Amino acid sequence: MRETLNIIFNNTRTKLFILLYILTSIGSGFLLLYANDLLARLLNNYLMIQQFYGFAASMLLTTGVFTFVFLMNMLEAYLFVDLKWGTTTHLIGYYTARLLRSKQEFFTNLPASEIFSNLQLASQGSGEFFGILLRLASRTIIFVFFGVLVFRLDMWAGIFTVVALPIYFLFTARLGNQMAALEADYIEREGELVTVSQEALENVGNVKAKGAYDFFADRPNKVLEKIKIIAVKVGIFEHYTANIAGLFQIIAPILIIFGTIQLSPTFDTSAGSVMVLFINIPLFLGGFANIHSSYISYKILKPFLSKLQEFEDVPLEDNGGLEITSFESLRTEGVRATFEDGRNITVPDFNIKSGEKMMFFGESGVGKSTFFNIIMGFIPTYEGDIYVNDINIREIRLLSLRRVFGITFQHNNVLTLDLRSNILLGVEKSDEELQRLIKITTLDNQQDYKGETILNNKVLSGGEKSRLGLSQMLATSPEVLLIDEAFSNMDEELEAKILDDLFREYPNCTVICISHRNSSRPFFNKVVDFNILQDDT
């Protein structure tokens, strides 16, 4: 909780809005005292005795003050909603950035949909939690002012009202823990629903081919049944709380005023004073009910903070180490990786210098892509040593390593953006530089026919996605290009054209390319055959 609050309060605008929110609540409280004094005078001096000389002016002033209270409440509501949603937005942004900098293994066992669903729910719940803290402060302030109001009208009325407060509490005391448990269960079920629904939609082709409509439709329905049961219980508890509060506010004022009339020797029995008391006792009692309701909400929303703590505990990549700004050489010595499923891969020892072009050759699964992932810091556990510029990469800062090394992946996802944004990913490039990237990666036709279209994974072919990944890598201007089977979805003629253009346009770049094609060999200075060592591992 402390970490979350530190993140929330690490914002000048938030601090100013909180201060304004509290001041608005205090200001509303003082205005309420003044407005009720005016109301009592209006009722006693004019309306109840039917004396209408000066009534209009008094009525206008009273109405004006209550209107101002209304406007203050509207300002308070605006500040509350802005702070609550601003907090949610800030938390999602902060933890998304944190997740993107976390260790790669965090994403191995969790679907992306479940990760984001949990983050969104936790952030929204934490935003609500922060809002509840603010509302609790505001409601406590107003509760105190209503208490002052009732005690000013009559001390016995105030005492009876305070005595009545625990009665309401007795009827609602256990709800907080029960609703908190239900909310924790709701968080888990929501994450499960997102996962099973997304799996159904992502596998729609397989669903149709296998005729598994009922199976995939039934999975989210089962989760929704669990959510419905939770929602029904929460709804009943909320309805119960609201009705208890309403019943309490109707009956208690009558009994309190009756007891005050019987026991208080100083009670002002004028109709105006009785009416003002009858108006404000329910507000005082309602203030306590609101505080208790906020406390219940506090209990309900605490699980969201616990969920958010999971993202706080995600291990981040180590960004310490030596900085490198250029590439001179890369060599390996006895690099070997072992995976949880028992699979082993061995990387042949090799040496490549700046400007050289090297091809990795070998069957699938022999470790070519794994080596790229080790270089980029995605697989931190391996045996042996890798040296960049004669420095062990374990000692090099990852961010600087990734500025020097660029990579294309076997499977490249397309974002729901236009072609230009998909290529640049936030990198600043002139139109001339962009056109150069498009020409090298032969995305000319895609630009002509889909340049302004919002793309997605289904509107580009495998080869187009591979060329898009290549253009994304080139946009960052790395000195070393790690090309992971970007040409496997292209014919040999197109591969030859891209390689020829690439090596001509970037003669000083070092290139390591994974390929299964013997026809690609003539383009490279060196070939490393990964098949050689696999029989010995």
Sequence and secondary structure as in RCSB ss.txt:
>XXXX:A:sequence
MRETLNIIFNNTRTKLFILLYILTSIGSGFLLLYANDLLARLLNNYLMIQQFYGFAASMLLTTGVFTFVFLMNML
EAYLFVDLKWGTTTHLIGYYTARLLRSKQEFFTNLPASEIFSNLQLASQGSGEFFGILLRLASRTIIFVFFGVLV
FRLDMWAGIFTVVALPIYFLFTARLGNQMAALEADYIEREGELVTVSQEALENVGNVKAKGAYDFFADRPNKVLE
KIKIIAVKVGIFEHYTANIAGLFQIIAPILIIFGTIQLSPTFDTSAGSVMVLFINIPLFLGGFANIHSSYISYKI
LKPFLSKLQEFEDVPLEDNGGLEITSFESLRTEGVRATFEDGRNITVPDFNIKSGEKMMFFGESGVGKSTFFNII
MGFIPTYEGDIYVNDINIREIRLLSLRRVFGITFQHNNVLTLDLRSNILLGVEKSDEELQRLIKITTLDNQQDYK
GETILNNKVLSGGEKSRLGLSQMLATSPEVLLIDEAFSNMDEELEAKILDDLFREYPNCTVICISHRNSSRPFFN
KVVDFNILQDDT
>XXXX:A:secstr
 HHHHHHHHS HHHHHHHHHHHHHHHHHHHHHHHHHHHHHHHIIIIITTT  TTHHHHHHHHHHHHHHHHHHHHH
HHHHHHHHHHHHHHHHHHHHHHHHHTB GGGGTSS HHHHHHHHHHHHHHHHHHHHHHHHHHHHHHHHHHHHHHH
HHH HHHHHHHHHHHHHHHHHHTTHHHHHHHHHHHHHHHHHHHHHHHHHHHHTHHHHHHHT HHHHHHHHHHHHH
HHHHHHHHHHHHHHHHHHHHHHHHHHHHHHHHHHHHHH TT    HHHHHHHHHHHHHHHHHHHHHHHHHHHHHH
HHHHHHHHHHHHTS B    SB   S  EEEEEEEEEE TTS EEE    EEETT EEEEE  TTSSHHHHHHHH
TTS    EEEEEETTEEGGGB HHHHHHHEEEE SS    SS HHHHHHTT    HHHHHHHHHHTT HHHHHHH
TTS   TTTS HHHHHHHHHHHHHHT  SEEEEESTTTTS HHHHHHHHHHHHHH TTSEEEEE   GGGGGG S
EEEETHHHHTT 
